[in-house]
Amino acid sequence: MPAEITAADLPALRATVLWSTFALAFVFGAVAQRTGFCTMGAVADIINFGDWTRMRQWLLAIAVAILGTAALAASGAIDLSKSIYTAPRFTLASYVLGGFAFGFGMVLAGGCGSRTLVRLGGGSLKSLVVFFVLGVVAFITLRGALGVFRSGVIDPLGAQFATTQDVPALLAAATGLAKARLQPIAALLAGGALLAFVFARRDFLQFDNLLAGITIGAVIVGVWYVSGHLGHLAEHPETLEEAFLATNSGRMESLSFVAPIAYTLDWLMFFSDRSKVLTLGIAAVIGMVAGSAAYALASRTFRWEGFRDTEDTANHVVGAALMGFGGITALGCTVGQGLSGVSTLAAGSIIAWLSIIGGAVIGVKYQAWRLQRMSV
């Protein structure tokens, strides 16, 4: 940002960050509503039907996010070391346990945090319950009783790296080569490998599949630019310190949908408290629901949906609680770690992403086992 920015410029700049994030999340919500983009659904499709279509949508989004984020970093528009994902603290147990809990929970709850917001926009009252339970448990895990357990028992089980934990930095430390050279190479290799797998099947080349993967990956890149470039102040005019406007973490952020749901509930409940202000994460939550609702209404697919029975209710409540705890513990969800985090090539994000997939696989198999027992 310009060095001459003054305190009088901050409200307009903050509004630019919030409205830009809302617009990008609105697009995400509308596209996900149209295409059925869903990580839990992708895992279930593979296990139950051997269908990799939705998984390829997700992998395409990851590839676009990796390549686009690397391009922003190479151009100097953003600094990936300023994100929470690349921090030198490597909390292995948090990534694995939190990721597994989130993955298992999203199966019980019928979708991850982003899918919950999309379904909510489409008229799902079940997702409204998941939204509240996930948000409350996430806040308890952030700052309440579960937060004490998380920070005292799980988070210490890790290591402190001498450098940031993104793969290019780790390779640079091990080989002595310059990180600036390794970063684009690593991004091209990772993104290229994913693209090769995605497009290995020609039947994937359909409009909705390309729309989902390319647009959602591009949205992740767009929010990195908004937060890390438009909202970046090398020297805040009031504190004289580096700052990223409108972020809850105080660092550069892209999309994530666990902690932001908790912050949204906090903002709504204490709206009259002037210390509670709109942030990038809250704007993204609202944008997701609005985009999904807009498409559902425009396409006449909006439908009210309630719980089938007591068991269905219990599954969604337990799943939401596991997502709230797991998403905070793992520092993100299928979008927060699986897209935003992985786009930075952070080692912890890759492990959290794989743990989420592992938890989802176990969750889908558990659900199939229960259905089989009930049918006997």
N, C-alpha and C positions, 0 to 999 in steps of 0.2 A: 504494500500500500504506500501511497505518497508519504514522504517523511514529514510534510508540513501539515498533516491532518491535526485538527484541533478537537477539543471536547465538544464543540458545537456540531461537529460533523458526525459524531458517534451515533445519535439516534437514527439518522438516515442510513448510515452504513449498516447498522444492526438490522434495520427493517429490510434492507436489500438481502442480507443473509437469510433472514427468516422467510421472506416471500419466495426467494429463489429455491430454498429447501422445500417449502410447501409445494411449489410448482413441480419440482422433480419427483417428490413423493406422490403427488397426484397422478403423474404419468405412470409411475410404478404401480399404483393401486389399480388404475384403469386397465393397464396391460395385463396384470396378474388376474383380474376379474375376467377378462376376455379369454385368455389363453389357458387358465387353470394352472398357472405356474405354482408349483408346490413341492417342497423338498420331501415332506412326508409321503405325499402321493407318488413322487418319483421312486422312492425306496419300495413302497408297497407294490407299485406296478412291476418292478423288477422281480420281486419275490413271488408275487401271486400269478403274474402273467408272462414274465420274461420280457416285458416291454421296457425298453430303455429310452423312449421318446422324451419323457419329462426330465429324466436324468441328463440327457443330452442338452435340453434347454438350460438346465442349471450349470452344466459344465461350460456351455457356450457363454453364459453370463460371467462365469469366473474368468474365462479366457479374455473376454473383452475388458473386464475390470483390471486384470493383471497388466495387459498391454497398455490400456489407457492410463492407468495410474503410473506405470513406469515412464510413459511419455511425458506426463506432467512433471515427474521428478527430474527427468533428464533435461527438460527445458528450464528448470529452475523455478517453475511456478509454485511447487510445494516441496516441503522437506519431510520425507517419510519418517525421519527420526523423531518428529514432533508428535507422532500418534501414540496412543496407549499400547498398540499392538507390538511395536518394535522396541519397547522398553527393555533395558538390559536384564531386568528381573524376570527369570524364567520359572513360572510357577507350574511345574509339570503336573502335580496332583490336581490342581485346580482345573487345568485344561482337560484332563482325562475324566475325572469324576464329574465335574460340572457338565462337560460335553455329553457324557453318557446319560446323566440324569435328564438333560434337556432333550436328547434324542428319544429316549424312552417316553418321556412325558408328552412330547408332541404327537406321538402315535395315539396315546390315550385321549388327548384333547382334540384330535382330528385335524391337526395342523400346527405349524410353528407360530411364532409371534406375528410375523408378517401375514401369514395365511389367516390368522385370527382376525386381523384388522380388515383384510379383504372380505372375509366371510361376514364380518360385522356390517360392512358397507352394503353387502348384498341381502341383508335382512335376517341374519342368523342371531337369534336370541341366545343360542348356546354359546356363541362366540362372545356375546356381551358378558356372560357369566365368567368365561375363561379370561376375558380382559380384566375384570375386577380381581379375580383370584390371583392371576399371574402378577398383576401390578402390586397388590398388597404383599404377597410373599416376596416379590423382588425387592420391595422397599425394606421389609424385615431383614432380608439378606444383605442389603446395602448398609443399613444403619441400626438395625434392631438386634434381637437376640440371636438370630441366625448369622448376623454379621459378625458378632463376637466369636461364634464357633468357626465361621469361615476364616476370619483373619488370624485366629489363634491356633487352629488345628490344621486346616487344609493349605492355606496360602504359604506357610513357612516351608512346606515340602517342595523345595525347588532349588534353584541355583542362581547366582549372580554372575552374569557374563561380563567380560571386560569391555565388550562392545555391544551395540544394539543387536537384537536377536533375529533380524531379518537374514535370510539365507545369503545374499550378497556380502553382508558385513561379516558373517561367520566364515565364508569362504575366503574373504580378503585377509582375515586374521590368521587363517590356517595356511594360506599360500604366500602371503606377502604381496599379492597383487592389489592394484588399486580398486577400491569398491566402486568408484565411478565407472570403471570399465566393466566390472562384473555384473553390475545391476541391469543394464539393458540386455546383456547376454542371457542372464538367468531368466529375465522376463520373457524374452523371445523363445527360449527353450521350453519354459513351462507353458506359456500361452500357445505356442506352436504345437506342442504335443497334445494339448487339450483340443485344439481346433482339428488336428488330424483325426483324433478319435471321434469327435462330434460329426464330422463330415464324411466319415468312412461309410456311412449308410446314406445312400442317395434319397431314400424315402423320407429322411429327416428334412429335406429341403422343401418345406412347406411354409407358407406365409406366417402362420401363427407361431410356429416353432422359432423361426428367425426373429420375429417381432419380440417374442419373450426374451430370448437369450441376449440379443444385441441391445435392445432397449434397456433392459434391467441392468446389464453390465455397464452401459453408458451412464445410467443414472448414478450408479456408485461413483464413477469417475467424476461426474458433474458435481456431486456433493463434496467430494474431496477438494475440487477446485473452489467451490463456494466457501468452504470452511478454511481451507489451507492457504488460499490466495486472496479472495475478496475480503474475507473476515480476519485476515492476519494483520496484526499491528506489530511491527518490529519494536516500537516503543509507544506504549499506551500514553496518551497525553496527560492522564491523571496519575498513573502509578509509575510511569517512566520505565515499565518493564514490558517484555514481550507478551502479547496476548492474542487469543483467538476469540473473537466476539461470539456471543450467544451460544457457547458450548457449556454443558454441565461439567465436563472434565477439566475445562480450562486448557485443553489441548486440541489439536486438529482432529476433527471427527468426520466420519461418513455415516451411512445409515446403519442403525441397529434398532432392535425392537423388543428389548426386555427392560433395561434401565429406563429408556424413554417412556415406556408405558407407566412405570412407577412414578416418574417425574410428572407425567401428565395428570395422574390422579392427585398428586401432591399439589400441583398448580390449581386444579379445579377445586379441591377442598379448601385451600387457603388463598383463594383468588383475591380477597380483599387485603391480604398482607402484601404490601408494596415490595417486600424483598423477594416475593415469588414472581418471577418474570418468565416470559416466553423464551424458550431456548430452541436450538436447532432440532434437538430430538423430539420435543413436543410438537413443533411445526411439522415434522416428518410423520408423526403418528396421526395428526389431524389430516394431513394431506393424503395419506394412504386411505383412510376411511372415506374421505370426500371423493377421491378418484374412483374408488371401487363403487361407491354409491351412484356416482354420476353415470358410469358405464352401465351399471345394472338397471338404472331407471331408463336410460336412453335406449337400451336394447330390450327392455321389457322382461328382464330376467330377475328382477327384484322379487324375492319371495320371503315371507316370514317363515322362520324355522324354529321349532322348539325341541325339547328333549323327548326321546322316545319313551323312556321309563326311568325308574330309580337308578338302575345300573348304568344307564347311559349318562345320567347326571353325575354319578360318582366317578366314572371314568374321566369325564371332562374336568371335574374339580381336582382330582388327584393329579391328572396330567398337567393342568395349569400350575399347580403348586410346584411340581417337579421342574417345569420350565422356568418359573420365577426364580427358584433356587439355583438351578443349573445354569441359566443364562447369566446371572450375576457372577457366579463362581468361575465360570469359564471365560468371563469377560466378553460375552457375546453369544449370539444365536446363529441360526443358519444364514442370516444376512450379516449380522455383526461380525462374526468370525468367518463364516463360510464364504462371504463375498468381500466385505470391507477389509477384514483382517487378512485373508488370503491374498487380496490384491497387493498388499505390501510385501508379500513373500515372507511374513514373519513365521518362524519355526513353531511358536506356540499356537498360532492361528491354524496352521496346517494340522497340528496334533488335535486341537479342539474340534476342527471340522471332521476329521476321521473318527473321533470319539462320538460326535453327534450321529454320524452315519452308523457306527456300531451300535449305539443305543437304539436307534430307530429300527435296525435290523432285528435286534432282540425283541423290541416292542411289537413289531409286526408278527413275528413268529409266536410270541406269547398270546397275542390276540387270536391267531389262528388255532392255537392249542386250546384256548378257552372255548372257542366256538365249536371245536370238534368234541370236547367233553360234554358240552351242553346238548349236542345233537345225539349223543349216545343214549 
